[in-house]
Amino acid sequence: MKLFRNDRGQAAVLTVLSLAALLGMAALVLDVGSWFREQRDTQAAADAAALAAAQALPDAPGTAGSLAVEYVDKNGGGAHTITFSSKNVANDTVSVRVERTTPGFFAKVLGVESVQVGAKATARSGLFAEAKYAAPIGVDKLHPLLSGSGCPCFDQETELELEKVGPGAFRFLNLDESKGGTGTQDLATWILSGFNGYMPLGWYFSDPGAKSSSNVTAAMNARLGDELLFPVYSSTDKSGANFKYDVIGWVGFRVTSFTKVRGNEKVIKGSFVRVIWEGIQSTSGSQAGFGAKAIQLVE
């Protein structure tokens, strides 16, 4: 007796099983994509919180912690851990870890209810080894609001006199490290936009003849009310075209007026201010600080 097999319906069963597998994989892919997006968002929240917190360091870790929490909440929230450490000076570094529970949607059919995503960011506050976008006007570190008792002192009205400090020297620096007179249009551009390059610590030649330039005057008047970054020098050397300044740091200055006081001598009025500026951080904890600092992610 011959038995016959009936194969009808097998294709339908295989098709249903294949479709179920494909749908399951598609669902998992969609959820995995959603988890990766949440991971990126969590990293962005940690980065923002660390950078915000570092603005208050190293002086105020308590304020830094509050800023970190605020920026985590502003960027989607999540469980967070904030820790402080010391690299160059005490409490100059903050680490923020953010964790979030992200639900699964399609993946629930595979028993995956949710996944935990986490991200960590570390930011550091530091003085400059090199500053970018500085203006070409030098400030003597012996200014009473920089070196006086309890100073540097900020947000107090003061004057910066562009008086003669050497033959042909009126506190204008060639930030491009060139020797001799830089074009007054270049100096005006450095005042308007800052020197478009990294300015390291060290000696800089004076720029003679810039004190009475109409370009410089127009540029200074255009920056009234703005904050500029001025190099601070500790000593001078030589004379004439060889006159130079030893730059040891930078200070923020809010300009309120630029006026002629006598002859060709001019005065910048305003106040020293704390600023966060673009630059390369110093790795030394012994450098002179004048309220200007760089903030950067280090991890």
ChimeraX commands (.cxc) that place a marker at each C-alpha (Angstrom):
marker #1 position 0.00,0.00,0.00 radius 0.5
marker #1 position 1.47,3.38,-1.03 radius 0.5
marker #1 position 1.13,6.38,1.32 radius 0.5
marker #1 position 0.91,9.84,-0.15 radius 0.5
marker #1 position 1.99,13.00,1.75 radius 0.5
marker #1 position -0.04,16.16,1.45 radius 0.5
marker #1 position 2.39,19.17,1.31 radius 0.5
marker #1 position -0.28,21.78,0.86 radius 0.5
marker #1 position -0.11,24.62,3.47 radius 0.5
marker #1 position 3.58,24.29,4.30 radius 0.5
marker #1 position 4.48,27.43,2.35 radius 0.5
marker #1 position 1.90,29.43,4.27 radius 0.5
marker #1 position 3.27,28.27,7.63 radius 0.5
marker #1 position 6.85,29.05,6.61 radius 0.5
marker #1 position 5.76,32.47,5.35 radius 0.5
marker #1 position 4.04,33.29,8.65 radius 0.5
marker #1 position 7.09,32.17,10.67 radius 0.5
marker #1 position 9.44,34.17,8.46 radius 0.5
marker #1 position 7.29,37.28,8.70 radius 0.5
marker #1 position 7.16,36.96,12.49 radius 0.5
marker #1 position 10.96,36.71,12.63 radius 0.5
marker #1 position 11.41,39.65,10.29 radius 0.5
marker #1 position 8.95,41.77,12.24 radius 0.5
marker #1 position 10.73,40.89,15.49 radius 0.5
marker #1 position 14.10,41.88,14.04 radius 0.5
marker #1 position 12.68,45.09,12.60 radius 0.5
marker #1 position 11.13,45.93,15.96 radius 0.5
marker #1 position 14.42,45.28,17.73 radius 0.5
marker #1 position 16.31,47.44,15.22 radius 0.5
marker #1 position 13.88,50.32,15.81 radius 0.5
marker #1 position 14.27,50.05,19.58 radius 0.5
marker #1 position 18.07,49.79,19.36 radius 0.5
marker #1 position 18.09,52.96,17.24 radius 0.5
marker #1 position 15.96,54.67,19.87 radius 0.5
marker #1 position 18.37,53.54,22.61 radius 0.5
marker #1 position 21.37,54.88,20.69 radius 0.5
marker #1 position 19.64,58.26,20.28 radius 0.5
marker #1 position 18.93,58.33,24.00 radius 0.5
marker #1 position 22.58,57.50,24.66 radius 0.5
marker #1 position 23.68,60.48,22.53 radius 0.5
marker #1 position 21.19,62.75,24.31 radius 0.5
marker #1 position 22.43,61.53,27.68 radius 0.5
marker #1 position 26.04,62.26,26.67 radius 0.5
marker #1 position 25.04,65.74,25.54 radius 0.5
marker #1 position 23.38,66.36,28.91 radius 0.5
marker #1 position 26.49,65.20,30.77 radius 0.5
marker #1 position 28.74,67.39,28.58 radius 0.5
marker #1 position 26.56,70.48,29.11 radius 0.5
marker #1 position 26.37,69.90,32.86 radius 0.5
marker #1 position 30.14,69.44,33.23 radius 0.5
marker #1 position 30.96,72.54,31.17 radius 0.5
marker #1 position 28.45,74.63,33.11 radius 0.5
marker #1 position 29.78,73.40,36.46 radius 0.5
marker #1 position 33.40,74.08,35.51 radius 0.5
marker #1 position 32.62,77.77,35.10 radius 0.5
marker #1 position 32.38,78.09,38.90 radius 0.5
marker #1 position 35.62,76.20,39.59 radius 0.5
marker #1 position 37.96,76.14,41.34 radius 0.5
marker #1 position 36.56,78.78,43.72 radius 0.5
marker #1 position 32.99,77.57,44.32 radius 0.5
marker #1 position 32.39,73.80,44.14 radius 0.5
marker #1 position 28.98,74.25,45.78 radius 0.5
marker #1 position 27.84,76.58,43.01 radius 0.5
marker #1 position 29.38,74.22,40.46 radius 0.5
marker #1 position 27.30,71.32,41.80 radius 0.5
marker #1 position 24.11,73.39,41.57 radius 0.5
marker #1 position 24.93,74.38,37.99 radius 0.5
marker #1 position 25.52,70.75,37.05 radius 0.5
marker #1 position 22.13,69.69,38.44 radius 0.5
marker #1 position 20.44,72.61,36.68 radius 0.5
marker #1 position 21.90,71.68,33.31 radius 0.5
marker #1 position 21.10,67.98,33.68 radius 0.5
marker #1 position 17.47,68.95,34.33 radius 0.5
marker #1 position 17.45,71.39,31.39 radius 0.5
marker #1 position 18.64,68.63,29.08 radius 0.5
marker #1 position 16.19,65.87,29.88 radius 0.5
marker #1 position 17.00,65.00,33.48 radius 0.5
marker #1 position 18.09,61.65,34.82 radius 0.5
marker #1 position 19.86,60.21,37.84 radius 0.5
marker #1 position 23.20,61.98,38.23 radius 0.5
marker #1 position 26.43,61.79,40.18 radius 0.5
marker #1 position 28.73,64.80,40.51 radius 0.5
marker #1 position 32.30,64.52,41.77 radius 0.5
marker #1 position 35.21,66.95,42.05 radius 0.5
marker #1 position 38.92,66.33,41.75 radius 0.5
marker #1 position 42.17,68.26,41.52 radius 0.5
marker #1 position 44.61,68.34,38.62 radius 0.5
marker #1 position 46.58,71.60,38.66 radius 0.5
marker #1 position 44.89,73.30,41.62 radius 0.5
marker #1 position 42.34,72.14,44.18 radius 0.5
marker #1 position 38.85,71.47,42.81 radius 0.5
marker #1 position 39.63,72.48,39.23 radius 0.5
marker #1 position 37.94,69.42,37.69 radius 0.5
marker #1 position 34.33,68.18,37.75 radius 0.5
marker #1 position 32.90,64.86,36.52 radius 0.5
marker #1 position 29.20,64.37,35.84 radius 0.5
marker #1 position 27.62,60.97,35.25 radius 0.5
marker #1 position 24.01,60.81,34.02 radius 0.5
marker #1 position 21.91,57.64,33.85 radius 0.5
marker #1 position 18.49,57.16,32.31 radius 0.5
marker #1 position 16.06,54.27,32.00 radius 0.5
marker #1 position 14.81,53.98,28.44 radius 0.5
marker #1 position 11.73,51.80,27.79 radius 0.5
marker #1 position 11.51,49.24,25.04 radius 0.5
marker #1 position 8.48,49.32,22.80 radius 0.5
marker #1 position 8.57,46.68,20.10 radius 0.5
marker #1 position 11.27,44.81,22.00 radius 0.5
marker #1 position 8.78,44.01,24.75 radius 0.5
marker #1 position 7.57,41.07,22.68 radius 0.5
marker #1 position 11.05,39.64,23.26 radius 0.5
marker #1 position 10.84,40.32,26.98 radius 0.5
marker #1 position 12.97,43.48,26.96 radius 0.5
marker #1 position 11.04,46.03,29.03 radius 0.5
marker #1 position 13.76,48.72,29.23 radius 0.5
marker #1 position 17.49,49.37,29.07 radius 0.5
marker #1 position 19.76,51.56,31.17 radius 0.5
marker #1 position 21.88,54.14,29.33 radius 0.5
marker #1 position 24.62,56.19,30.93 radius 0.5
marker #1 position 27.19,58.82,30.02 radius 0.5
marker #1 position 30.03,60.58,31.78 radius 0.5
marker #1 position 31.74,63.91,31.06 radius 0.5
marker #1 position 34.68,65.58,32.79 radius 0.5
marker #1 position 35.49,69.28,32.43 radius 0.5
marker #1 position 38.33,71.35,33.81 radius 0.5
marker #1 position 38.76,75.03,34.58 radius 0.5
marker #1 position 42.23,76.46,34.13 radius 0.5
marker #1 position 44.40,79.43,33.34 radius 0.5
marker #1 position 45.79,79.95,29.86 radius 0.5
marker #1 position 49.02,78.69,28.43 radius 0.5
marker #1 position 47.88,80.35,25.20 radius 0.5
marker #1 position 44.93,82.69,24.69 radius 0.5
marker #1 position 42.97,83.26,21.50 radius 0.5
marker #1 position 41.26,86.45,20.34 radius 0.5
marker #1 position 43.28,88.77,22.61 radius 0.5
marker #1 position 43.40,92.51,22.02 radius 0.5
marker #1 position 46.81,94.21,21.54 radius 0.5
marker #1 position 46.82,96.49,24.61 radius 0.5
marker #1 position 49.13,95.56,27.47 radius 0.5
marker #1 position 48.27,96.02,31.14 radius 0.5
marker #1 position 51.01,96.46,33.75 radius 0.5
marker #1 position 50.65,93.81,36.46 radius 0.5
marker #1 position 51.42,96.59,38.99 radius 0.5
marker #1 position 48.05,98.21,38.28 radius 0.5
marker #1 position 46.56,98.73,41.77 radius 0.5
marker #1 position 43.46,96.66,40.96 radius 0.5
marker #1 position 45.63,93.75,39.86 radius 0.5
marker #1 position 48.35,93.74,42.50 radius 0.5
marker #1 position 46.86,95.71,45.38 radius 0.5
marker #1 position 45.88,94.19,48.69 radius 0.5
marker #1 position 43.13,91.59,48.20 radius 0.5
marker #1 position 43.31,91.93,44.42 radius 0.5
marker #1 position 42.86,91.24,41.55 radius 0.5
marker #1 position 39.67,93.23,42.06 radius 0.5
marker #1 position 36.83,93.17,39.55 radius 0.5
marker #1 position 33.88,95.33,38.53 radius 0.5
marker #1 position 35.43,98.52,39.90 radius 0.5
marker #1 position 35.73,101.57,37.67 radius 0.5
marker #1 position 39.34,102.29,36.72 radius 0.5
marker #1 position 41.58,103.64,33.98 radius 0.5
marker #1 position 44.27,102.18,31.76 radius 0.5
marker #1 position 46.64,104.90,30.67 radius 0.5
marker #1 position 48.33,104.44,27.30 radius 0.5
marker #1 position 51.22,106.62,28.40 radius 0.5
marker #1 position 54.77,106.28,27.20 radius 0.5
marker #1 position 56.58,103.39,28.90 radius 0.5
marker #1 position 59.64,103.43,26.65 radius 0.5
marker #1 position 60.92,105.06,23.46 radius 0.5
marker #1 position 58.04,104.72,21.01 radius 0.5
marker #1 position 56.22,102.34,23.36 radius 0.5
marker #1 position 52.63,103.08,24.41 radius 0.5
marker #1 position 51.47,99.60,25.59 radius 0.5
marker #1 position 50.50,98.36,22.11 radius 0.5
marker #1 position 51.82,94.83,21.47 radius 0.5
marker #1 position 52.50,93.02,18.21 radius 0.5
marker #1 position 50.49,89.89,19.01 radius 0.5
marker #1 position 51.73,88.14,15.87 radius 0.5
marker #1 position 55.22,88.23,17.47 radius 0.5
marker #1 position 56.58,90.40,14.66 radius 0.5
marker #1 position 59.17,93.12,15.27 radius 0.5
marker #1 position 58.59,96.74,14.36 radius 0.5
marker #1 position 55.36,98.46,13.45 radius 0.5
marker #1 position 52.36,96.37,12.53 radius 0.5
marker #1 position 49.85,98.12,10.27 radius 0.5
marker #1 position 47.32,100.11,12.26 radius 0.5
marker #1 position 44.54,98.35,10.34 radius 0.5
marker #1 position 45.82,95.04,11.76 radius 0.5
marker #1 position 45.79,96.50,15.26 radius 0.5
marker #1 position 42.24,97.75,14.70 radius 0.5
marker #1 position 41.18,94.28,13.54 radius 0.5
marker #1 position 42.72,92.72,16.66 radius 0.5
marker #1 position 40.71,95.15,18.78 radius 0.5
marker #1 position 37.47,94.56,16.87 radius 0.5
marker #1 position 37.71,90.78,16.56 radius 0.5
marker #1 position 40.65,89.70,18.67 radius 0.5
marker #1 position 43.90,88.27,17.33 radius 0.5
marker #1 position 42.92,85.22,15.27 radius 0.5
marker #1 position 45.61,82.96,16.63 radius 0.5
marker #1 position 46.91,81.46,19.83 radius 0.5
marker #1 position 49.03,83.86,21.85 radius 0.5
marker #1 position 51.50,82.10,24.18 radius 0.5
marker #1 position 53.12,83.57,27.27 radius 0.5
marker #1 position 56.45,85.31,26.71 radius 0.5
marker #1 position 58.03,88.38,25.15 radius 0.5
marker #1 position 56.25,90.59,22.60 radius 0.5
marker #1 position 57.59,93.58,20.71 radius 0.5
marker #1 position 55.98,96.96,21.09 radius 0.5
marker #1 position 54.14,98.60,18.22 radius 0.5
marker #1 position 55.29,102.23,17.95 radius 0.5
marker #1 position 53.07,104.91,16.49 radius 0.5
marker #1 position 49.73,103.20,17.08 radius 0.5
marker #1 position 48.59,105.47,19.89 radius 0.5
marker #1 position 47.14,108.21,17.67 radius 0.5
marker #1 position 45.87,106.02,14.84 radius 0.5
marker #1 position 42.37,106.83,13.60 radius 0.5
marker #1 position 41.89,103.10,12.89 radius 0.5
marker #1 position 42.66,102.20,16.50 radius 0.5
marker #1 position 40.44,105.00,17.82 radius 0.5
marker #1 position 37.52,103.90,15.66 radius 0.5
marker #1 position 37.99,100.27,16.70 radius 0.5
marker #1 position 38.07,101.16,20.41 radius 0.5
marker #1 position 34.96,103.30,20.08 radius 0.5
marker #1 position 33.21,100.41,18.32 radius 0.5
marker #1 position 33.90,98.15,21.32 radius 0.5
marker #1 position 32.46,100.43,24.00 radius 0.5
marker #1 position 30.46,98.31,26.44 radius 0.5
marker #1 position 32.22,95.10,25.36 radius 0.5
marker #1 position 34.60,92.81,27.20 radius 0.5
marker #1 position 38.09,92.48,25.71 radius 0.5
marker #1 position 40.98,90.26,26.71 radius 0.5
marker #1 position 44.18,92.20,27.42 radius 0.5
marker #1 position 47.65,90.68,27.98 radius 0.5
marker #1 position 49.24,91.43,31.35 radius 0.5
marker #1 position 52.98,92.08,31.40 radius 0.5
marker #1 position 55.41,91.98,34.31 radius 0.5
marker #1 position 58.46,93.75,32.86 radius 0.5
marker #1 position 59.87,95.46,29.78 radius 0.5
marker #1 position 63.21,95.33,28.02 radius 0.5
marker #1 position 65.33,97.23,25.47 radius 0.5
marker #1 position 64.23,100.40,23.69 radius 0.5
marker #1 position 62.95,101.78,20.40 radius 0.5
marker #1 position 62.13,99.13,17.82 radius 0.5
marker #1 position 63.53,96.49,20.20 radius 0.5
marker #1 position 61.26,97.46,23.08 radius 0.5
marker #1 position 59.25,94.49,24.32 radius 0.5
marker #1 position 56.93,93.30,27.07 radius 0.5
marker #1 position 57.04,90.05,29.08 radius 0.5
marker #1 position 53.46,88.72,29.04 radius 0.5
marker #1 position 52.60,86.59,32.09 radius 0.5
marker #1 position 48.82,86.28,31.76 radius 0.5
marker #1 position 45.59,87.88,30.57 radius 0.5
marker #1 position 42.76,89.88,32.10 radius 0.5
marker #1 position 39.25,90.71,30.95 radius 0.5
marker #1 position 38.34,94.38,30.67 radius 0.5
marker #1 position 34.93,95.96,30.00 radius 0.5
marker #1 position 35.44,99.19,28.05 radius 0.5
marker #1 position 33.23,102.18,28.84 radius 0.5
marker #1 position 35.16,104.98,27.13 radius 0.5
marker #1 position 38.32,105.74,25.13 radius 0.5
marker #1 position 39.42,109.35,25.46 radius 0.5
marker #1 position 42.37,111.66,24.87 radius 0.5
marker #1 position 43.61,113.25,28.08 radius 0.5
marker #1 position 46.61,115.33,26.97 radius 0.5
marker #1 position 48.64,115.59,23.81 radius 0.5
marker #1 position 48.43,112.24,22.09 radius 0.5
marker #1 position 48.06,110.26,25.32 radius 0.5
marker #1 position 44.81,108.37,25.68 radius 0.5
marker #1 position 42.98,106.58,28.48 radius 0.5
marker #1 position 40.75,103.51,28.40 radius 0.5
marker #1 position 38.08,103.66,31.08 radius 0.5
marker #1 position 36.18,100.66,32.36 radius 0.5
marker #1 position 36.61,97.79,34.79 radius 0.5
marker #1 position 38.44,94.50,35.09 radius 0.5
marker #1 position 36.06,91.54,34.80 radius 0.5
marker #1 position 36.22,87.79,35.19 radius 0.5
marker #1 position 35.94,86.12,31.79 radius 0.5
marker #1 position 35.79,82.66,30.31 radius 0.5
marker #1 position 37.68,82.80,27.04 radius 0.5
marker #1 position 38.90,80.53,24.30 radius 0.5
marker #1 position 42.42,79.22,24.72 radius 0.5
marker #1 position 44.73,76.36,25.57 radius 0.5
marker #1 position 44.84,75.52,29.24 radius 0.5
marker #1 position 48.03,75.68,31.24 radius 0.5
marker #1 position 49.24,72.50,32.96 radius 0.5
marker #1 position 50.93,74.52,35.70 radius 0.5
marker #1 position 49.30,75.41,38.97 radius 0.5
marker #1 position 51.76,78.21,39.73 radius 0.5
marker #1 position 50.94,80.62,36.90 radius 0.5
marker #1 position 49.67,84.11,37.72 radius 0.5
marker #1 position 45.91,84.40,37.44 radius 0.5
marker #1 position 43.91,87.55,36.70 radius 0.5
marker #1 position 40.36,86.23,36.45 radius 0.5
marker #1 position 40.58,84.98,32.85 radius 0.5
marker #1 position 40.24,81.23,32.38 radius 0.5
marker #1 position 39.52,78.52,29.84 radius 0.5
marker #1 position 36.93,75.75,30.26 radius 0.5
marker #1 position 37.27,72.49,28.35 radius 0.5
marker #1 position 36.10,68.89,28.32 radius 0.5
marker #1 position 38.93,66.54,29.20 radius 0.5
marker #1 position 36.98,63.28,29.11 radius 0.5
marker link #1:1,2 radius 0.2
marker link #1:2,3 radius 0.2
marker link #1:3,4 radius 0.2
marker link #1:4,5 radius 0.2
marker link #1:5,6 radius 0.2
marker link #1:6,7 radius 0.2
marker link #1:7,8 radius 0.2
marker link #1:8,9 radius 0.2
marker link #1:9,10 radius 0.2
marker link #1:10,11 radius 0.2
marker link #1:11,12 radius 0.2
marker link #1:12,13 radius 0.2
marker link #1:13,14 radius 0.2
marker link #1:14,15 radius 0.2
marker link #1:15,16 radius 0.2
marker link #1:16,17 radius 0.2
marker link #1:17,18 radius 0.2
marker link #1:18,19 radius 0.2
marker link #1:19,20 radius 0.2
marker link #1:20,21 radius 0.2
marker link #1:21,22 radius 0.2
marker link #1:22,23 radius 0.2
marker link #1:23,24 radius 0.2
marker link #1:24,25 radius 0.2
marker link #1:25,26 radius 0.2
marker link #1:26,27 radius 0.2
marker link #1:27,28 radius 0.2
marker link #1:28,29 radius 0.2
marker link #1:29,30 radius 0.2
marker link #1:30,31 radius 0.2
marker link #1:31,32 radius 0.2
marker link #1:32,33 radius 0.2
marker link #1:33,34 radius 0.2
marker link #1:34,35 radius 0.2
marker link #1:35,36 radius 0.2
marker link #1:36,37 radius 0.2
marker link #1:37,38 radius 0.2
marker link #1:38,39 radius 0.2
marker link #1:39,40 radius 0.2
marker link #1:40,41 radius 0.2
marker link #1:41,42 radius 0.2
marker link #1:42,43 radius 0.2
marker link #1:43,44 radius 0.2
marker link #1:44,45 radius 0.2
marker link #1:45,46 radius 0.2
marker link #1:46,47 radius 0.2
marker link #1:47,48 radius 0.2
marker link #1:48,49 radius 0.2
marker link #1:49,50 radius 0.2
marker link #1:50,51 radius 0.2
marker link #1:51,52 radius 0.2
marker link #1:52,53 radius 0.2
marker link #1:53,54 radius 0.2
marker link #1:54,55 radius 0.2
marker link #1:55,56 radius 0.2
marker link #1:56,57 radius 0.2
marker link #1:57,58 radius 0.2
marker link #1:58,59 radius 0.2
marker link #1:59,60 radius 0.2
marker link #1:60,61 radius 0.2
marker link #1:61,62 radius 0.2
marker link #1:62,63 radius 0.2
marker link #1:63,64 radius 0.2
marker link #1:64,65 radius 0.2
marker link #1:65,66 radius 0.2
marker link #1:66,67 radius 0.2
marker link #1:67,68 radius 0.2
marker link #1:68,69 radius 0.2
marker link #1:69,70 radius 0.2
marker link #1:70,71 radius 0.2
marker link #1:71,72 radius 0.2
marker link #1:72,73 radius 0.2
marker link #1:73,74 radius 0.2
marker link #1:74,75 radius 0.2
marker link #1:75,76 radius 0.2
marker link #1:76,77 radius 0.2
marker link #1:77,78 radius 0.2
marker link #1:78,79 radius 0.2
marker link #1:79,80 radius 0.2
marker link #1:80,81 radius 0.2
marker link #1:81,82 radius 0.2
marker link #1:82,83 radius 0.2
marker link #1:83,84 radius 0.2
marker link #1:84,85 radius 0.2
marker link #1:85,86 radius 0.2
marker link #1:86,87 radius 0.2
marker link #1:87,88 radius 0.2
marker link #1:88,89 radius 0.2
marker link #1:89,90 radius 0.2
marker link #1:90,91 radius 0.2
marker link #1:91,92 radius 0.2
marker link #1:92,93 radius 0.2
marker link #1:93,94 radius 0.2
marker link #1:94,95 radius 0.2
marker link #1:95,96 radius 0.2
marker link #1:96,97 radius 0.2
marker link #1:97,98 radius 0.2
marker link #1:98,99 radius 0.2
marker link #1:99,100 radius 0.2
marker link #1:100,101 radius 0.2
marker link #1:101,102 radius 0.2
marker link #1:102,103 radius 0.2
marker link #1:103,104 radius 0.2
marker link #1:104,105 radius 0.2
marker link #1:105,106 radius 0.2
marker link #1:106,107 radius 0.2
marker link #1:107,108 radius 0.2
marker link #1:108,109 radius 0.2
marker link #1:109,110 radius 0.2
marker link #1:110,111 radius 0.2
marker link #1:111,112 radius 0.2
marker link #1:112,113 radius 0.2
marker link #1:113,114 radius 0.2
marker link #1:114,115 radius 0.2
marker link #1:115,116 radius 0.2
marker link #1:116,117 radius 0.2
marker link #1:117,118 radius 0.2
marker link #1:118,119 radius 0.2
marker link #1:119,120 radius 0.2
marker link #1:120,121 radius 0.2
marker link #1:121,122 radius 0.2
marker link #1:122,123 radius 0.2
marker link #1:123,124 radius 0.2
marker link #1:124,125 radius 0.2
marker link #1:125,126 radius 0.2
marker link #1:126,127 radius 0.2
marker link #1:127,128 radius 0.2
marker link #1:128,129 radius 0.2
marker link #1:129,130 radius 0.2
marker link #1:130,131 radius 0.2
marker link #1:131,132 radius 0.2
marker link #1:132,133 radius 0.2
marker link #1:133,134 radius 0.2
marker link #1:134,135 radius 0.2
marker link #1:135,136 radius 0.2
marker link #1:136,137 radius 0.2
marker link #1:137,138 radius 0.2
marker link #1:138,139 radius 0.2
marker link #1:139,140 radius 0.2
marker link #1:140,141 radius 0.2
marker link #1:141,142 radius 0.2
marker link #1:142,143 radius 0.2
marker link #1:143,144 radius 0.2
marker link #1:144,145 radius 0.2
marker link #1:145,146 radius 0.2
marker link #1:146,147 radius 0.2
marker link #1:147,148 radius 0.2
marker link #1:148,149 radius 0.2
marker link #1:149,150 radius 0.2
marker link #1:150,151 radius 0.2
marker link #1:151,152 radius 0.2
marker link #1:152,153 radius 0.2
marker link #1:153,154 radius 0.2
marker link #1:154,155 radius 0.2
marker link #1:155,156 radius 0.2
marker link #1:156,157 radius 0.2
marker link #1:157,158 radius 0.2
marker link #1:158,159 radius 0.2
marker link #1:159,160 radius 0.2
marker link #1:160,161 radius 0.2
marker link #1:161,162 radius 0.2
marker link #1:162,163 radius 0.2
marker link #1:163,164 radius 0.2
marker link #1:164,165 radius 0.2
marker link #1:165,166 radius 0.2
marker link #1:166,167 radius 0.2
marker link #1:167,168 radius 0.2
marker link #1:168,169 radius 0.2
marker link #1:169,170 radius 0.2
marker link #1:170,171 radius 0.2
marker link #1:171,172 radius 0.2
marker link #1:172,173 radius 0.2
marker link #1:173,174 radius 0.2
marker link #1:174,175 radius 0.2
marker link #1:175,176 radius 0.2
marker link #1:176,177 radius 0.2
marker link #1:177,178 radius 0.2
marker link #1:178,179 radius 0.2
marker link #1:179,180 radius 0.2
marker link #1:180,181 radius 0.2
marker link #1:181,182 radius 0.2
marker link #1:182,183 radius 0.2
marker link #1:183,184 radius 0.2
marker link #1:184,185 radius 0.2
marker link #1:185,186 radius 0.2
marker link #1:186,187 radius 0.2
marker link #1:187,188 radius 0.2
marker link #1:188,189 radius 0.2
marker link #1:189,190 radius 0.2
marker link #1:190,191 radius 0.2
marker link #1:191,192 radius 0.2
marker link #1:192,193 radius 0.2
marker link #1:193,194 radius 0.2
marker link #1:194,195 radius 0.2
marker link #1:195,196 radius 0.2
marker link #1:196,197 radius 0.2
marker link #1:197,198 radius 0.2
marker link #1:198,199 radius 0.2
marker link #1:199,200 radius 0.2
marker link #1:200,201 radius 0.2
marker link #1:201,202 radius 0.2
marker link #1:202,203 radius 0.2
marker link #1:203,204 radius 0.2
marker link #1:204,205 radius 0.2
marker link #1:205,206 radius 0.2
marker link #1:206,207 radius 0.2
marker link #1:207,208 radius 0.2
marker link #1:208,209 radius 0.2
marker link #1:209,210 radius 0.2
marker link #1:210,211 radius 0.2
marker link #1:211,212 radius 0.2
marker link #1:212,213 radius 0.2
marker link #1:213,214 radius 0.2
marker link #1:214,215 radius 0.2
marker link #1:215,216 radius 0.2
marker link #1:216,217 radius 0.2
marker link #1:217,218 radius 0.2
marker link #1:218,219 radius 0.2
marker link #1:219,220 radius 0.2
marker link #1:220,221 radius 0.2
marker link #1:221,222 radius 0.2
marker link #1:222,223 radius 0.2
marker link #1:223,224 radius 0.2
marker link #1:224,225 radius 0.2
marker link #1:225,226 radius 0.2
marker link #1:226,227 radius 0.2
marker link #1:227,228 radius 0.2
marker link #1:228,229 radius 0.2
marker link #1:229,230 radius 0.2
marker link #1:230,231 radius 0.2
marker link #1:231,232 radius 0.2
marker link #1:232,233 radius 0.2
marker link #1:233,234 radius 0.2
marker link #1:234,235 radius 0.2
marker link #1:235,236 radius 0.2
marker link #1:236,237 radius 0.2
marker link #1:237,238 radius 0.2
marker link #1:238,239 radius 0.2
marker link #1:239,240 radius 0.2
marker link #1:240,241 radius 0.2
marker link #1:241,242 radius 0.2
marker link #1:242,243 radius 0.2
marker link #1:243,244 radius 0.2
marker link #1:244,245 radius 0.2
marker link #1:245,246 radius 0.2
marker link #1:246,247 radius 0.2
marker link #1:247,248 radius 0.2
marker link #1:248,249 radius 0.2
marker link #1:249,250 radius 0.2
marker link #1:250,251 radius 0.2
marker link #1:251,252 radius 0.2
marker link #1:252,253 radius 0.2
marker link #1:253,254 radius 0.2
marker link #1:254,255 radius 0.2
marker link #1:255,256 radius 0.2
marker link #1:256,257 radius 0.2
marker link #1:257,258 radius 0.2
marker link #1:258,259 radius 0.2
marker link #1:259,260 radius 0.2
marker link #1:260,261 radius 0.2
marker link #1:261,262 radius 0.2
marker link #1:262,263 radius 0.2
marker link #1:263,264 radius 0.2
marker link #1:264,265 radius 0.2
marker link #1:265,266 radius 0.2
marker link #1:266,267 radius 0.2
marker link #1:267,268 radius 0.2
marker link #1:268,269 radius 0.2
marker link #1:269,270 radius 0.2
marker link #1:270,271 radius 0.2
marker link #1:271,272 radius 0.2
marker link #1:272,273 radius 0.2
marker link #1:273,274 radius 0.2
marker link #1:274,275 radius 0.2
marker link #1:275,276 radius 0.2
marker link #1:276,277 radius 0.2
marker link #1:277,278 radius 0.2
marker link #1:278,279 radius 0.2
marker link #1:279,280 radius 0.2
marker link #1:280,281 radius 0.2
marker link #1:281,282 radius 0.2
marker link #1:282,283 radius 0.2
marker link #1:283,284 radius 0.2
marker link #1:284,285 radius 0.2
marker link #1:285,286 radius 0.2
marker link #1:286,287 radius 0.2
marker link #1:287,288 radius 0.2
marker link #1:288,289 radius 0.2
marker link #1:289,290 radius 0.2
marker link #1:290,291 radius 0.2
marker link #1:291,292 radius 0.2
marker link #1:292,293 radius 0.2
marker link #1:293,294 radius 0.2
marker link #1:294,295 radius 0.2
marker link #1:295,296 radius 0.2
marker link #1:296,297 radius 0.2
marker link #1:297,298 radius 0.2
marker link #1:298,299 radius 0.2
view
